[in-house]
Amino acid sequence: MNAITAWGRGAALALALAAPAAAQSQETDWQHHLALQLSEGGAPAMQEVLNIAANVSRFYGSQAEEVQIRIVVFGRGMDMLRADRSPVLERLESFRQSMPNVAFVACQNTIDTLERNEGAPVPVLSMAERVEAGVAELIALDEAGWTIVRP
């Protein structure tokens, strides 16, 4: 047996042992986890992400199942969470009031870059949780078993 074959069998065994535990965990908590990536600017991209969040939330609600949704915003998508120019401000307020299962996550790296470029603080909505790096947040969520979607 060569080293590659031995490694392949070891990796396959590790995956086989881990799979039942992951499946069991999903069976016991009956909760779904969705992370939506928003890195594009413009109202249409923002509306699409919000539509997906609302549709998924409604779908699982109709099934009497819970879904936790995190909308991770970075790059050009940051306009969505800016208090001074969000084209979807009213809709975000509606989400805050009616969908407590949806969280908005702002990338601090993007905020820092915008502040350097604009020479002034960027007014981010208070409803937005801040993380150091949006992409790192998506990686961590993926590694924790979340479904990641980039519309």
C-alpha positions as CSV (number, residue, x, y, z in Angstrom):
1,M,0.0,0.0,0.0
2,N,1.4,3.4,-0.9
3,A,1.2,6.5,1.2
4,I,-1.5,8.1,-0.9
5,T,-3.7,5.0,-0.6
6,A,-3.2,4.9,3.1
7,W,-4.0,8.6,3.5
8,G,-7.1,8.2,1.3
9,R,-8.4,5.3,3.4
10,G,-7.7,7.2,6.6
11,A,-9.5,10.3,5.3
12,A,-12.4,8.2,4.1
13,L,-12.6,6.5,7.5
14,A,-12.5,9.9,9.3
15,L,-15.3,11.2,7.0
16,A,-17.4,8.1,7.6
17,L,-17.1,8.5,11.3
18,A,-17.8,12.2,11.3
19,A,-20.9,12.0,9.0
20,P,-23.2,10.2,11.4
21,A,-22.4,12.8,14.1
22,A,-23.1,15.7,11.8
23,A,-26.4,14.1,10.6
24,Q,-27.4,13.3,14.2
25,S,-26.7,17.0,15.2
26,Q,-29.0,18.2,12.4
27,E,-31.7,15.8,13.3
28,T,-31.8,16.7,17.0
29,D,-31.9,20.5,16.7
30,W,-34.2,20.7,13.6
31,Q,-32.8,24.1,12.8
32,H,-31.6,25.4,9.4
33,H,-28.8,27.9,9.0
34,L,-28.4,30.1,5.9
35,A,-25.8,32.8,5.3
36,L,-26.4,35.1,2.4
37,Q,-23.4,37.0,0.9
38,L,-23.9,40.5,-0.3
39,S,-20.8,42.0,-1.9
40,E,-22.5,43.8,-4.8
41,G,-23.9,47.3,-4.7
42,G,-27.2,48.6,-6.0
43,A,-30.8,48.3,-4.9
44,P,-31.6,45.3,-7.2
45,A,-28.8,43.1,-5.5
46,M,-30.0,44.2,-2.1
47,Q,-33.6,43.5,-2.8
48,E,-32.7,40.1,-4.2
49,V,-30.9,39.2,-0.9
50,L,-33.8,40.5,1.2
51,N,-36.3,38.6,-1.0
52,I,-34.4,35.3,-0.6
53,A,-34.2,35.8,3.2
54,A,-38.0,36.5,3.4
55,N,-38.9,33.6,1.1
56,V,-36.7,31.1,3.0
57,S,-38.0,32.4,6.4
58,R,-41.6,32.1,5.2
59,F,-41.0,28.6,3.7
60,Y,-39.5,27.1,6.9
61,G,-42.1,28.9,9.0
62,S,-44.9,27.2,7.0
63,Q,-43.2,23.9,7.8
64,A,-43.1,24.7,11.5
65,E,-39.3,24.7,11.3
66,E,-36.9,27.4,12.4
67,V,-34.2,29.0,10.2
68,Q,-31.5,31.3,11.3
69,I,-30.3,33.7,8.5
70,R,-27.2,35.9,8.5
71,I,-26.8,38.4,5.7
72,V,-23.0,39.0,5.5
73,V,-22.3,42.4,3.9
74,F,-18.9,43.6,2.6
75,G,-17.4,45.4,-0.4
76,R,-19.9,47.4,-2.5
77,G,-22.8,45.8,-0.7
78,M,-22.0,47.9,2.4
79,D,-24.3,50.7,1.0
80,M,-27.2,48.5,2.2
81,L,-26.2,49.0,5.8
82,R,-25.3,52.7,5.6
83,A,-27.7,55.0,7.5
84,D,-26.9,57.8,5.1
85,R,-27.6,56.2,1.8
86,S,-29.2,52.7,2.0
87,P,-31.7,52.3,-0.8
88,V,-33.5,49.7,1.2
89,L,-33.7,51.4,4.6
90,E,-37.5,51.0,5.0
91,R,-37.4,47.3,4.2
92,L,-34.5,46.8,6.7
93,E,-36.6,48.4,9.4
94,S,-39.5,46.0,8.5
95,F,-37.1,43.0,8.7
96,R,-35.9,44.2,12.1
97,Q,-39.5,44.3,13.4
98,S,-40.9,41.2,11.8
99,M,-38.0,38.8,11.3
100,P,-35.9,38.4,14.4
101,N,-34.3,35.3,12.8
102,V,-32.5,37.5,10.2
103,A,-29.2,39.1,11.3
104,F,-27.2,41.7,9.3
105,V,-23.5,41.5,9.6
106,A,-21.2,44.3,8.5
107,C,-17.5,43.8,7.5
108,Q,-15.3,46.1,9.6
109,N,-12.5,45.8,7.0
110,T,-14.8,47.4,4.4
111,I,-16.0,50.1,6.9
112,D,-12.3,50.9,7.7
113,T,-11.5,51.2,3.9
114,L,-14.6,53.4,3.3
115,E,-13.6,55.7,6.2
116,R,-10.1,56.0,4.9
117,N,-11.3,56.8,1.4
118,E,-14.1,59.2,2.5
119,G,-12.1,60.8,5.3
120,A,-15.1,60.6,7.7
121,P,-16.9,58.0,9.8
122,V,-19.3,55.7,8.0
123,P,-22.7,55.7,9.6
124,V,-23.6,52.0,9.8
125,L,-27.1,51.0,11.0
126,S,-27.2,50.0,14.6
127,M,-29.0,46.8,13.7
128,A,-25.9,45.6,12.0
129,E,-23.5,43.4,13.9
130,R,-19.8,44.1,13.0
131,V,-17.2,41.4,12.3
132,E,-13.6,41.9,11.5
133,A,-13.8,40.4,8.1
134,G,-16.9,39.4,6.1
135,V,-15.2,36.7,4.1
136,A,-13.7,35.2,7.3
137,E,-17.2,35.2,8.8
138,L,-18.5,33.3,5.8
139,I,-15.7,30.7,6.1
140,A,-16.4,30.3,9.8
141,L,-20.1,29.8,9.1
142,D,-19.4,27.3,6.3
143,E,-17.1,25.4,8.7
144,A,-19.9,25.3,11.3
145,G,-22.2,23.7,8.7
146,W,-24.1,26.7,7.5
147,T,-25.4,26.9,3.9
148,I,-23.7,29.8,2.1
149,V,-25.5,31.4,-0.8
150,R,-24.3,34.3,-3.0
151,P,-27.3,35.4,-5.1
